[in-house]
Amino acid sequence: MSLMQRSSPLRRKVAAVALVVTVPGLILASTTGPAAFADPTDSASSSTVTLERLPDEIPSVVEIEVPGADELDRLVATGVDLDHGVEQTPDGLEVHAVVTPNEVKALKKAGFSTGETLYTQDDTEAALAERDATVAAAVTANEEFADDATDPDVSDVKITRAQYFTSFGIPVLSVEARYANGQAETAALTVERDSGAGTEFGSGGTQTITRFVDSGVYLYHRGASPTSGAQAVTTRPDRVRVVSPSGDVAIAKVKDWLPTGDENDPFKGEGYQEDFIRSYMDPTDLYDRIKQLATQFPNLAEIVELPHQTNGYRRAAQAVIPAGASAADNPRRIAIDSKAYGSEGGNGITVTVVHPTAADQALSVAVAGKAITVTSATDSAGAATSTAAQVAAAVNAHPEASALVNVYTYRGDAGAGVVPATAATTLTDGLLAPAKVTRGPQQVYAIKIGKHRDGSKPGVFFYAQEHAREWVPPLVTLETAERLLRNYASHPATKDLVDNLEIWVLPSVNPDGGHYSFYDFASQRKNMVNHCPQTGSMDANSRNSWGVDVNRNYDEYSLFDGYSGASDSCTSGTYAGPSELSEPESRNVDWVVANNPNIKWSMNVHSSGNYFMWSPASYKSEGRVTAPEPTMEQEEMFQASSSRILTAIKRYRGMTVTPARTGRVVDTLYSAAGNSGDMLWYKYGLHAWDFEVGTTFQPAFEATTPTGAGAHQEAMEFANGLVEMARLAREYDLDDVTPVSEITVSPSSVEGKVNVEFSTNEPAAIYYTTDGTVPNLSSTAYGFAGLRDGGERIKVDEGAEVRWIAIDSRGNVERHFVPGTDGNYRSWIATVGYEPPLPASATAVTLDKTTVVAGQTGVTASVQVTAPGPGDQPKPEGVVTVSIDGEASGSAEIDDEGRADIALPAIAAAGNHLVTASYGGSAELAGSTSAPVALKVTAAPGVPTAAVSLAVKPTSIAAGKSGAVASVGVTVTQDGATSAGKGKVDVLVDGRKVGTGTLDSQGRTSVRLGAFATAGARVVTARYAGSGDVGGASSAPVVLRVTKAKTALSVKVTPKTVTTRKRAKVALTVKVPGVKANGTALVKVGKQTFAVRVNASGKGSVTLPRLTRGAKKVTVSYLGNDDVASAKKVVTIRVRR
């Protein structure tokens, strides 16, 4: 039993599936937006929007509302810096943007409407002040002391999900349904709830679900009950009902989502240690803490220095002259960058521009130490004439000045304006972090936890802070590391994890951006590298907009592959970088997995939104073509794992990650081209997830209410989830339990067909056939009925044989079948009410003596019962009976090994006697009878003894054919003299009498055996009844082999000549007199093959599709069955126009 798929043939860098949903759970009531939105085709569309952050602007988090998915894509295309959340509103979708006033102005000009300001610099400063106060308090403390529904096959409405849950104790019911006419009809659907098992629909209230439409395509109806008001849930419903506008009815049982009550956490137990986080921590603090842990627990942990150092918390010292960002000044503005990083000498350089009053002066540059003075040229009237282009050229040509700085015109302007006189302007890198934060290249650290850290144990990878401003996720990973190490000595369950897993924790992927977010610009999302060109936004006015979004810089389904959700603009919040894996931060994540192939599990911890997601996370905008979809088994694995992990999170304080926020990234959030989750899933085959922790942006460290946002509480609850994920990895490694599958057959609305559905007791793939072939891993895979739905309903010919195998992601095959091997599969006849035969048993008997004197005991029959079928079979249990010459002589119950010993009674008559053993079967296993074993009974002196000989000719015959003859002879021996037997002899086949013969004067007779309807070995015996004082006797058994019947296959095509507009019918007849020919035939025309059911009379037919012009070869292959041999015939059909 397993929850995971180790690898997938779909994990290739190719687009496979057209995406039709972007944000499930969000309901679009209309495809027409409010009047506040501009037409995307007008001159202010996103294609011409330029978002610019002016120098020293401080961004805020604000609401932006769009009417639907198309406008959301247009908004994303502007490059706006979006937080992760997407919410439904009555008018469409609401997103949270991190924007400055100037960016808001540009967005409004493009037709977007902003709403409430959710988060400002004041909130950041409050969070930092709280952190500082907490740290100070800790330092002080340390110093002081250290079923009524319409047939679902024809109903136009189907309930796909009905899930009940509580969040912080408040009950909610989430329902999803699909309506056949939902594309055209916009009406909401009403959900009627009962109030518990056996109660009336409506007694628990009602709620409405509305259409979810994406890009003009109806997907389904969905909605959750409100938490207050008339439609709020007060009692858990047992069933829900939806009636469509046409009157069709759908009913579904309500399932629990994350069911957990007030019970204690079953994993932790008494004495479990947790809660090791006291404040927000910058990347330096995080690295210091994991180093301390490695030092404290040297036998359980070690620090790993990742190979790619980041550029570091540093940048050039810069200035612009004149200061500001007024477009009117651009022709006369120069940008100045120090050649050395600010921390390495660039800070403190000054540039002064002087306008002399004398006439006809030349442009000059002078340098004194770090002070650069530019004296402008003047004209004959003494007016300054040096343009921005001329000043830049002069400084760059001056040996001493050019060693200090690089000067250029502003953002590609020709620089024809005269640079104004300016007092000394000091260049600065503007970085404010304390001295503990290194200004050089930053070493990135991870901690590797495990008793065995040599790659021999399954690996789990937790990583956080790809996005710099996400301060809570690092705390989640750090709290997890603390729990694993500090509970090792006292908590057996934790010890088992650490002993048997190798757990990597990378608390900060992006330390440079993390430091910048803490100390300079709280909204920083990216790293600090400036990839902007000198003709673009390279200057100081864009210093808060530079950087690469690390989680768009990976090399699977990226911007560079044509996928959406990333930008090629160097100032965009989702800038993908100049190329895939261009950044050391992303290369470090890639290195960890590439160089540690034992890692098979990962969690990328982000914030915010309380999401739990997995791949695919990317799609192409045109056609919504996603990265390859997971298989049904993989999707079920992700869902099953989510239930475990999210239940563990909920146990901390009752917070529920809702069903609508659980699923594939492209369905629950948006496209994120080039993200790390897709790289780990598709490139390396990891079971890769993504958390979105919490509900708000950089919340206060402590929540102000029990249910409120707080970094401390969020770190604790999501650390529960990471520990639970480690438990899943451990259980997966131990898993050797095979899955169990079931099949359901129900009536179909299509004549001659039935519906077939499969289910399994755990996530497992089903591979099946309906054409009589042996299923293997290349057979048809059972799939979903639709988006976020259950298994499909397969239409199958009534009476056809369905064969299948089930395999879980660990590779365990149901019943230990060998895929592709004859007999190694489950089998079912596609008939409503079909009762499958019990698996066959096999019984064998042996005697401890083969000879005994008449009238004496002392012979023991040992009986062995087995279940010889392929794979795992039921264990034999029950009673066996031993018979002598067909008469029961004793019984016993078999033991756990299927064995029993039975003593035979004394036999009075001398001669050969046949001993058989019969197993009566059990509730799970069919009965069987052994082959007979001969026991020779010798006579006492003076008593006549009969001996029976038997010969059968021919020794082999085809099923359906007669002609086999049993020849019997009986001789009587008495005191050394022999004579011919007299009387009658019965001939038996498999223990049943088939004829009787009268012995002639030579003691001989013969019996003609009839035709056999089935193939297989037949045991023939002869039994002499005795005569006068001569007792009865039996022959030794003789085996007659009955082979498969030879087939006479005829094929008729009508008409023989057909037009391209008509369809020909192929009828076949299998002639095998006396034998049932039911089975399957394959009719092949060109590259198309059709499975045809052959009935017991040997008849079958199929109507071919319309064919193209020309002579077509039709190959008919009858596959045969257990009793009839296969056959093939080829005919030709001519197709004309």
URRANOR-V638149 format. One record per residue. N is the residue number from 0. RES is the residue in three letters. NEAR is the number of other ideal C-beta (glycine too) atoms within 10 Angstrom. D_FIRST is the distance of its C-alpha to the first C-alpha in whole Angstrom. Layout:
n = (N N)
res = (RES RES)
near = (NEAR NEAR)
d_first = (D_FIRST D_FIRST)
//
This chain:
n = (0 1 2 3 4 5 6 7 8 9 10 11 12 13 14 15 16 17 18 19 20 21 22 23 24 25 26 27 28 29 30 31 32 33 34 35 36 37 38 39 40 41 42 43 44 45 46 47 48 49 50 51 52 53 54 55 56 57 58 59 60 61 62 63 64 65 66 67 68 69 70 71 72 73 74 75 76 77 78 79 80 81 82 83 84 85 86 87 88 89 90 91 92 93 94 95 96 97 98 99 100 101 102 103 104 105 106 107 108 109 110 111 112 113 114 115 116 117 118 119 120 121 122 123 124 125 126 127 128 129 130 131 132 133 134 135 136 137 138 139 140 141 142 143 144 145 146 147 148 149 150 151 152 153 154 155 156 157 158 159 160 161 162 163 164 165 166 167 168 169 170 171 172 173 174 175 176 177 178 179 180 181 182 183 184 185 186 187 188 189 190 191 192 193 194 195 196 197 198 199 200 201 202 203 204 205 206 207 208 209 210 211 212 213 214 215 216 217 218 219 220 221 222 223 224 225 226 227 228 229 230 231 232 233 234 235 236 237 238 239 240 241 242 243 244 245 246 247 248 249 250 251 252 253 254 255 256 257 258 259 260 261 262 263 264 265 266 267 268 269 270 271 272 273 274 275 276 277 278 279 280 281 282 283 284 285 286 287 288 289 290 291 292 293 294 295 296 297 298 299 300 301 302 303 304 305 306 307 308 309 310 311 312 313 314 315 316 317 318 319 320 321 322 323 324 325 326 327 328 329 330 331 332 333 334 335 336 337 338 339 340 341 342 343 344 345 346 347 348 349 350 351 352 353 354 355 356 357 358 359 360 361 362 363 364 365 366 367 368 369 370 371 372 373 374 375 376 377 378 379 380 381 382 383 384 385 386 387 388 389 390 391 392 393 394 395 396 397 398 399 400 401 402 403 404 405 406 407 408 409 410 411 412 413 414 415 416 417 418 419 420 421 422 423 424 425 426 427 428 429 430 431 432 433 434 435 436 437 438 439 440 441 442 443 444 445 446 447 448 449 450 451 452 453 454 455 456 457 458 459 460 461 462 463 464 465 466 467 468 469 470 471 472 473 474 475 476 477 478 479 480 481 482 483 484 485 486 487 488 489 490 491 492 493 494 495 496 497 498 499 500 501 502 503 504 505 506 507 508 509 510 511 512 513 514 515 516 517 518 519 520 521 522 523 524 525 526 527 528 529 530 531 532 533 534 535 536 537 538 539 540 541 542 543 544 545 546 547 548 549 550 551 552 553 554 555 556 557 558 559 560 561 562 563 564 565 566 567 568 569 570 571 572 573 574 575 576 577 578 579 580 581 582 583 584 585 586 587 588 589 590 591 592 593 594 595 596 597 598 599 600 601 602 603 604 605 606 607 608 609 610 611 612 613 614 615 616 617 618 619 620 621 622 623 624 625 626 627 628 629 630 631 632 633 634 635 636 637 638 639 640 641 642 643 644 645 646 647 648 649 650 651 652 653 654 655 656 657 658 659 660 661 662 663 664 665 666 667 668 669 670 671 672 673 674 675 676 677 678 679 680 681 682 683 684 685 686 687 688 689 690 691 692 693 694 695 696 697 698 699 700 701 702 703 704 705 706 707 708 709 710 711 712 713 714 715 716 717 718 719 720 721 722 723 724 725 726 727 728 729 730 731 732 733 734 735 736 737 738 739 740 741 742 743 744 745 746 747 748 749 750 751 752 753 754 755 756 757 758 759 760 761 762 763 764 765 766 767 768 769 770 771 772 773 774 775 776 777 778 779 780 781 782 783 784 785 786 787 788 789 790 791 792 793 794 795 796 797 798 799 800 801 802 803 804 805 806 807 808 809 810 811 812 813 814 815 816 817 818 819 820 821 822 823 824 825 826 827 828 829 830 831 832 833 834 835 836 837 838 839 840 841 842 843 844 845 846 847 848 849 850 851 852 853 854 855 856 857 858 859 860 861 862 863 864 865 866 867 868 869 870 871 872 873 874 875 876 877 878 879 880 881 882 883 884 885 886 887 888 889 890 891 892 893 894 895 896 897 898 899 900 901 902 903 904 905 906 907 908 909 910 911 912 913 914 915 916 917 918 919 920 921 922 923 924 925 926 927 928 929 930 931 932 933 934 935 936 937 938 939 940 941 942 943 944 945 946 947 948 949 950 951 952 953 954 955 956 957 958 959 960 961 962 963 964 965 966 967 968 969 970 971 972 973 974 975 976 977 978 979 980 981 982 983 984 985 986 987 988 989 990 991 992 993 994 995 996 997 998 999 1000 1001 1002 1003 1004 1005 1006 1007 1008 1009 1010 1011 1012 1013 1014 1015 1016 1017 1018 1019 1020 1021 1022 1023 1024 1025 1026 1027 1028 1029 1030 1031 1032 1033 1034 1035 1036 1037 1038 1039 1040 1041 1042 1043 1044 1045 1046 1047 1048 1049 1050 1051 1052 1053 1054 1055 1056 1057 1058 1059 1060 1061 1062 1063 1064 1065 1066 1067 1068 1069 1070 1071 1072 1073 1074 1075 1076 1077 1078 1079 1080 1081 1082 1083 1084 1085 1086 1087 1088 1089 1090 1091 1092 1093 1094 1095 1096 1097 1098 1099 1100 1101 1102 1103 1104 1105 1106 1107 1108 1109 1110 1111 1112 1113 1114 1115 1116 1117 1118 1119 1120 1121 1122 1123 1124 1125 1126 1127 1128 1129 1130 1131 1132 1133 1134 1135 1136)
res = (MET SER LEU MET GLN ARG SER SER PRO LEU ARG ARG LYS VAL ALA ALA VAL ALA LEU VAL VAL THR VAL PRO GLY LEU ILE LEU ALA SER THR THR GLY PRO ALA ALA PHE ALA ASP PRO THR ASP SER ALA SER SER SER THR VAL THR LEU GLU ARG LEU PRO ASP GLU ILE PRO SER VAL VAL GLU ILE GLU VAL PRO GLY ALA ASP GLU LEU ASP ARG LEU VAL ALA THR GLY VAL ASP LEU ASP HIS GLY VAL GLU GLN THR PRO ASP GLY LEU GLU VAL HIS ALA VAL VAL THR PRO ASN GLU VAL LYS ALA LEU LYS LYS ALA GLY PHE SER THR GLY GLU THR LEU TYR THR GLN ASP ASP THR GLU ALA ALA LEU ALA GLU ARG ASP ALA THR VAL ALA ALA ALA VAL THR ALA ASN GLU GLU PHE ALA ASP ASP ALA THR ASP PRO ASP VAL SER ASP VAL LYS ILE THR ARG ALA GLN TYR PHE THR SER PHE GLY ILE PRO VAL LEU SER VAL GLU ALA ARG TYR ALA ASN GLY GLN ALA GLU THR ALA ALA LEU THR VAL GLU ARG ASP SER GLY ALA GLY THR GLU PHE GLY SER GLY GLY THR GLN THR ILE THR ARG PHE VAL ASP SER GLY VAL TYR LEU TYR HIS ARG GLY ALA SER PRO THR SER GLY ALA GLN ALA VAL THR THR ARG PRO ASP ARG VAL ARG VAL VAL SER PRO SER GLY ASP VAL ALA ILE ALA LYS VAL LYS ASP TRP LEU PRO THR GLY ASP GLU ASN ASP PRO PHE LYS GLY GLU GLY TYR GLN GLU ASP PHE ILE ARG SER TYR MET ASP PRO THR ASP LEU TYR ASP ARG ILE LYS GLN LEU ALA THR GLN PHE PRO ASN LEU ALA GLU ILE VAL GLU LEU PRO HIS GLN THR ASN GLY TYR ARG ARG ALA ALA GLN ALA VAL ILE PRO ALA GLY ALA SER ALA ALA ASP ASN PRO ARG ARG ILE ALA ILE ASP SER LYS ALA TYR GLY SER GLU GLY GLY ASN GLY ILE THR VAL THR VAL VAL HIS PRO THR ALA ALA ASP GLN ALA LEU SER VAL ALA VAL ALA GLY LYS ALA ILE THR VAL THR SER ALA THR ASP SER ALA GLY ALA ALA THR SER THR ALA ALA GLN VAL ALA ALA ALA VAL ASN ALA HIS PRO GLU ALA SER ALA LEU VAL ASN VAL TYR THR TYR ARG GLY ASP ALA GLY ALA GLY VAL VAL PRO ALA THR ALA ALA THR THR LEU THR ASP GLY LEU LEU ALA PRO ALA LYS VAL THR ARG GLY PRO GLN GLN VAL TYR ALA ILE LYS ILE GLY LYS HIS ARG ASP GLY SER LYS PRO GLY VAL PHE PHE TYR ALA GLN GLU HIS ALA ARG GLU TRP VAL PRO PRO LEU VAL THR LEU GLU THR ALA GLU ARG LEU LEU ARG ASN TYR ALA SER HIS PRO ALA THR LYS ASP LEU VAL ASP ASN LEU GLU ILE TRP VAL LEU PRO SER VAL ASN PRO ASP GLY GLY HIS TYR SER PHE TYR ASP PHE ALA SER GLN ARG LYS ASN MET VAL ASN HIS CYS PRO GLN THR GLY SER MET ASP ALA ASN SER ARG ASN SER TRP GLY VAL ASP VAL ASN ARG ASN TYR ASP GLU TYR SER LEU PHE ASP GLY TYR SER GLY ALA SER ASP SER CYS THR SER GLY THR TYR ALA GLY PRO SER GLU LEU SER GLU PRO GLU SER ARG ASN VAL ASP TRP VAL VAL ALA ASN ASN PRO ASN ILE LYS TRP SER MET ASN VAL HIS SER SER GLY ASN TYR PHE MET TRP SER PRO ALA SER TYR LYS SER GLU GLY ARG VAL THR ALA PRO GLU PRO THR MET GLU GLN GLU GLU MET PHE GLN ALA SER SER SER ARG ILE LEU THR ALA ILE LYS ARG TYR ARG GLY MET THR VAL THR PRO ALA ARG THR GLY ARG VAL VAL ASP THR LEU TYR SER ALA ALA GLY ASN SER GLY ASP MET LEU TRP TYR LYS TYR GLY LEU HIS ALA TRP ASP PHE GLU VAL GLY THR THR PHE GLN PRO ALA PHE GLU ALA THR THR PRO THR GLY ALA GLY ALA HIS GLN GLU ALA MET GLU PHE ALA ASN GLY LEU VAL GLU MET ALA ARG LEU ALA ARG GLU TYR ASP LEU ASP ASP VAL THR PRO VAL SER GLU ILE THR VAL SER PRO SER SER VAL GLU GLY LYS VAL ASN VAL GLU PHE SER THR ASN GLU PRO ALA ALA ILE TYR TYR THR THR ASP GLY THR VAL PRO ASN LEU SER SER THR ALA TYR GLY PHE ALA GLY LEU ARG ASP GLY GLY GLU ARG ILE LYS VAL ASP GLU GLY ALA GLU VAL ARG TRP ILE ALA ILE ASP SER ARG GLY ASN VAL GLU ARG HIS PHE VAL PRO GLY THR ASP GLY ASN TYR ARG SER TRP ILE ALA THR VAL GLY TYR GLU PRO PRO LEU PRO ALA SER ALA THR ALA VAL THR LEU ASP LYS THR THR VAL VAL ALA GLY GLN THR GLY VAL THR ALA SER VAL GLN VAL THR ALA PRO GLY PRO GLY ASP GLN PRO LYS PRO GLU GLY VAL VAL THR VAL SER ILE ASP GLY GLU ALA SER GLY SER ALA GLU ILE ASP ASP GLU GLY ARG ALA ASP ILE ALA LEU PRO ALA ILE ALA ALA ALA GLY ASN HIS LEU VAL THR ALA SER TYR GLY GLY SER ALA GLU LEU ALA GLY SER THR SER ALA PRO VAL ALA LEU LYS VAL THR ALA ALA PRO GLY VAL PRO THR ALA ALA VAL SER LEU ALA VAL LYS PRO THR SER ILE ALA ALA GLY LYS SER GLY ALA VAL ALA SER VAL GLY VAL THR VAL THR GLN ASP GLY ALA THR SER ALA GLY LYS GLY LYS VAL ASP VAL LEU VAL ASP GLY ARG LYS VAL GLY THR GLY THR LEU ASP SER GLN GLY ARG THR SER VAL ARG LEU GLY ALA PHE ALA THR ALA GLY ALA ARG VAL VAL THR ALA ARG TYR ALA GLY SER GLY ASP VAL GLY GLY ALA SER SER ALA PRO VAL VAL LEU ARG VAL THR LYS ALA LYS THR ALA LEU SER VAL LYS VAL THR PRO LYS THR VAL THR THR ARG LYS ARG ALA LYS VAL ALA LEU THR VAL LYS VAL PRO GLY VAL LYS ALA ASN GLY THR ALA LEU VAL LYS VAL GLY LYS GLN THR PHE ALA VAL ARG VAL ASN ALA SER GLY LYS GLY SER VAL THR LEU PRO ARG LEU THR ARG GLY ALA LYS LYS VAL THR VAL SER TYR LEU GLY ASN ASP ASP VAL ALA SER ALA LYS LYS VAL VAL THR ILE ARG VAL ARG ARG)
near = (20 26 25 23 25 13 11 16 9 18 19 13 14 11 20 12 15 12 24 15 25 25 22 24 23 22 22 23 18 13 16 10 19 12 7 13 20 20 10 16 7 10 10 17 16 20 12 11 20 13 23 17 24 15 17 14 17 15 24 22 20 20 16 22 21 25 20 24 25 18 22 22 20 20 22 23 18 25 23 25 26 22 24 22 20 23 15 20 15 7 18 24 22 17 21 23 24 22 26 21 12 15 26 20 14 18 23 15 14 24 21 25 17 18 12 8 13 17 21 15 13 10 19 21 11 13 21 18 10 16 20 12 12 16 15 11 12 12 10 9 11 9 8 7 5 5 5 8 18 18 13 17 15 9 19 16 24 23 26 20 19 24 18 22 23 19 18 14 9 15 16 20 24 21 26 26 23 22 24 15 13 22 13 7 14 13 14 14 24 13 27 20 29 22 18 13 10 8 15 10 20 13 13 24 19 15 24 14 23 16 22 27 21 22 18 11 13 20 23 23 25 25 24 20 26 12 13 8 7 8 16 15 21 10 14 18 26 16 22 24 22 25 18 21 12 13 9 19 16 24 20 19 12 21 12 12 25 25 12 17 6 7 7 10 16 10 16 19 13 6 8 16 14 18 12 19 21 15 21 24 22 22 27 20 18 23 21 14 19 25 14 10 22 20 11 11 19 8 8 20 25 15 14 19 9 19 13 17 14 23 18 20 26 21 25 24 27 26 23 19 25 16 15 13 19 10 9 9 19 17 18 22 26 27 22 25 22 24 15 16 19 22 18 15 14 23 19 14 27 16 25 16 23 14 20 15 9 7 11 11 18 11 18 15 20 14 18 9 10 17 15 26 16 27 20 24 20 20 11 7 8 13 13 21 15 23 22 26 19 19 26 21 17 21 24 14 10 19 8 13 21 17 10 23 25 18 23 22 25 24 20 12 19 11 22 12 19 20 25 14 16 17 9 11 18 13 24 17 22 18 21 12 16 10 6 10 23 16 18 13 14 26 15 24 21 25 26 21 28 24 16 12 18 8 14 10 20 19 24 27 24 28 24 29 29 30 24 29 24 27 26 29 31 29 29 28 28 26 23 28 25 20 25 28 22 18 22 21 10 11 21 9 15 24 16 13 24 23 14 17 23 23 29 23 27 26 30 32 31 35 29 28 31 32 28 29 25 26 17 17 23 24 24 28 26 33 29 27 23 21 17 19 11 14 12 14 21 22 23 21 24 22 24 21 27 21 28 27 29 28 28 28 31 28 21 27 32 26 22 16 17 14 28 21 29 26 21 13 18 23 23 24 26 25 27 27 28 14 12 20 19 16 28 22 30 28 18 21 29 20 16 23 23 12 10 17 11 14 22 23 23 26 26 24 29 23 30 23 23 24 23 24 28 25 30 29 33 32 27 20 18 8 12 21 17 26 32 21 19 19 20 21 27 21 19 22 26 24 16 16 22 22 15 16 26 27 19 25 26 23 23 18 16 17 20 21 27 20 26 23 20 25 22 22 25 26 24 27 23 22 25 29 28 30 33 27 26 28 27 28 29 24 18 19 16 23 26 26 23 24 28 26 26 27 15 22 26 25 25 18 24 13 17 9 8 11 14 14 18 21 28 21 21 28 27 21 23 32 29 26 28 26 24 19 24 25 19 20 23 19 15 22 14 11 18 9 13 22 24 14 21 12 18 13 20 13 12 21 11 12 6 11 17 24 21 24 16 20 15 22 15 22 24 28 22 25 20 23 20 22 19 18 14 15 24 15 13 10 21 14 13 24 16 16 15 13 16 22 15 15 18 16 16 21 16 22 18 17 14 21 19 23 20 23 29 29 22 26 26 22 11 18 20 23 19 12 22 14 16 16 13 8 11 21 27 21 13 19 15 23 13 12 5 13 7 10 8 15 16 15 25 16 21 14 22 14 17 12 11 11 11 20 14 17 14 12 12 11 21 14 26 15 24 19 28 18 19 10 17 15 18 13 17 15 13 25 16 17 16 28 18 26 20 21 21 16 7 11 16 16 15 17 9 19 11 8 11 21 15 24 12 19 14 21 11 13 22 11 19 26 28 23 23 24 23 24 28 20 26 15 18 18 8 14 24 15 17 21 19 23 16 25 18 16 22 16 23 13 21 11 6 7 18 21 22 26 20 22 16 19 15 23 13 11 11 12 20 20 23 21 17 12 12 22 14 26 16 25 22 28 17 24 17 16 9 5 8 12 13 14 26 18 17 16 29 18 25 21 19 16 15 7 12 16 16 13 18 9 19 12 7 11 23 17 22 16 20 13 19 12 17 23 14 16 20 14 10 20 18 21 26 29 23 28 15 19 17 9 9 25 23 19 28 27 27 15 19 16 12 21 14 21 15 20 28 15 19 12 19 14 18 12 20 11 11 11 12 20 14 12 7 13 11 23 13 22 16 24 17 26 15 24 11 13 25 20 25 18 23 22 30 18 20 14 18 10 5 10 12 15 18 22 23 24 13 10 12 24 15 23 16 19 10 20 10 12 20 9 11 10 9 18 11 19 14 23 19 26 18 21 23 11 23 27 16 15 20 14 15 11 16 10 20 15 18 10 7)
d_first = (0 4 7 9 11 13 16 18 21 22 23 26 29 30 31 29 29 32 31 32 31 32 32 30 31 35 37 40 43 45 45 49 49 52 55 54 52 54 54 51 54 57 58 56 53 50 51 54 53 54 52 54 54 57 58 57 56 53 50 49 46 47 46 46 45 45 45 42 39 42 44 41 41 45 45 42 44 47 45 45 43 40 38 35 35 36 37 38 42 44 46 43 41 41 41 42 44 45 49 52 55 56 53 53 56 55 52 55 57 54 53 51 51 50 50 49 49 46 46 49 51 52 48 47 50 49 46 47 50 48 46 49 50 47 47 51 50 47 50 52 50 49 53 54 51 48 31 35 34 36 34 31 32 35 35 36 34 30 29 26 25 26 25 27 27 29 30 33 33 34 32 32 30 29 29 29 31 32 35 37 40 39 40 44 44 44 44 41 39 39 36 37 35 35 36 33 32 35 37 39 38 40 40 38 40 39 38 39 36 38 37 36 37 37 40 41 38 37 33 33 34 32 34 33 35 38 38 41 44 44 41 39 36 37 35 31 31 29 30 32 34 36 39 39 43 43 42 39 37 33 31 28 26 26 22 22 22 21 22 23 26 29 26 26 24 21 20 24 26 30 31 29 31 31 33 35 36 40 41 40 40 42 40 42 41 38 38 40 38 35 38 39 35 35 38 37 34 35 32 30 31 33 34 34 37 36 38 39 42 42 46 46 48 51 53 57 59 61 63 65 68 69 67 65 63 66 66 70 70 67 70 72 68 67 64 64 61 62 61 60 57 58 57 59 62 62 62 66 67 70 71 74 76 80 82 86 89 91 91 90 88 85 81 80 78 78 76 76 74 71 73 73 76 77 80 81 83 86 88 92 92 90 86 83 82 79 76 72 72 75 74 70 72 74 72 70 73 74 73 73 71 69 67 66 65 64 66 65 66 64 61 63 66 69 70 74 75 77 75 76 78 75 75 73 69 67 64 61 57 57 54 54 51 52 53 50 48 49 51 50 47 44 41 38 36 32 31 28 27 25 26 25 26 27 24 22 19 17 19 20 23 24 28 30 34 34 36 39 40 37 37 35 31 33 33 29 28 31 30 27 28 30 28 26 29 31 28 27 30 30 26 23 20 22 23 20 19 22 22 19 19 22 23 25 28 30 32 35 34 38 40 43 42 41 44 46 45 45 49 50 49 46 45 44 41 41 42 46 47 50 49 52 55 58 59 56 55 56 58 58 58 54 53 51 49 48 45 42 39 36 33 35 36 33 33 30 31 34 38 39 37 38 36 37 37 39 42 45 47 48 48 45 43 40 42 40 42 44 41 38 37 40 40 39 37 34 35 34 30 30 31 28 26 28 28 25 23 20 20 17 17 20 22 26 27 30 32 33 32 29 27 23 23 21 22 25 27 30 32 36 38 40 37 35 33 29 28 25 23 19 17 16 12 13 15 13 11 14 15 12 13 16 16 15 18 20 20 21 24 25 25 28 31 29 29 27 26 26 24 27 27 23 22 23 26 28 28 28 31 33 33 33 33 33 30 28 25 25 26 23 21 23 25 23 19 18 16 19 20 24 25 29 30 33 35 38 40 40 40 42 41 41 40 43 41 38 37 38 38 38 36 36 34 32 31 30 28 26 26 23 21 21 20 17 16 17 14 12 13 13 9 8 10 9 6 6 5 5 6 9 12 15 19 22 25 28 32 33 36 36 38 37 33 30 27 24 21 17 14 11 9 7 8 8 12 14 17 20 23 26 29 28 27 24 21 19 18 21 21 22 19 18 19 21 24 25 25 23 23 20 19 22 25 25 29 29 32 32 32 30 27 24 21 18 14 11 9 6 8 7 9 7 9 10 12 12 15 17 17 21 22 24 23 19 18 18 21 23 27 27 30 30 29 28 27 25 27 25 23 26 27 30 32 35 38 40 43 44 48 49 53 54 58 58 58 56 53 51 48 44 42 38 35 32 29 26 24 24 22 20 16 15 18 19 21 25 27 30 34 35 39 41 44 48 49 47 48 45 46 44 40 37 34 31 30 26 26 28 31 35 38 41 45 47 50 54 55 58 59 59 57 54 51 48 45 42 39 37 33 33 30 27 26 23 25 28 31 33 36 37 39 43 44 48 50 53 56 59 62 65 68 70 67 66 63 61 59 57 57 54 54 52 53 52 49 47 47 45 44 47 49 52 54 52 55 54 58 58 61 62 64 65 66 69 70 70 71 69 70 68 66 67 65 62 58 55 53 49 46 43 45 46 50 51 55 58 60 64 65 68 71 69 66 64 62 60 57 56 52 51 49 45 43 40 39 38 40 42 43 47 49 53 54 58 59 62 66 68 68 65 62 59 56 53 53 50 47 47 45 45 43 43 41 40 43 45 44 47 46 48 48 50 50 52 54 54 56 54 55 52 52 51 48 49 47 46 46 45 46 44 47 46 48 47 43 40 40 37 34 34 36 36 39 39 42 42 39 37 36 36 34 36 36 38 39 40 44 43 43 41 42 41 43 43 43 47 47 49 53 53 53 49 47 45 43 42 39 38 35 36 34 34 37 39 39 39 41 42 45 47 49 51 51 54 53 56 57)
//
